[in-house]
Amino acid sequence: MILLTTSRRPTPRIRTFCRDLARSIPNVVRVNRGKLSLDGVAERAIEFDADRVVIINRWKGGPGKIELFEVGQEGLVLVPPI
């Protein structure tokens, strides 16, 4: 399962993109991040039994960077791009 969330202060465009992405990809759970730190996001991923976390970051008001993390014993581990 994949946990999908946004940066801390998402714009309406990012919220819409995240919602559409969660509806179009199977086995994805969307979570409102709020003021959660990365450790808090890792705890939420463990609660949902997710093995990966996707964070949509903003850039100039729109979706800018999509980061993929794996949930490990030490928290979130960034998966480098191919």
Secondary structure, 3 states (H helix, E strand, C coil): CEEEEECCCCCHHHHHHHHHHHHHCCCEEECCCCCCCHHHHHHHHHHCCCCEEEEEEEECCEEEEEEEEEEECCEEEECCCC
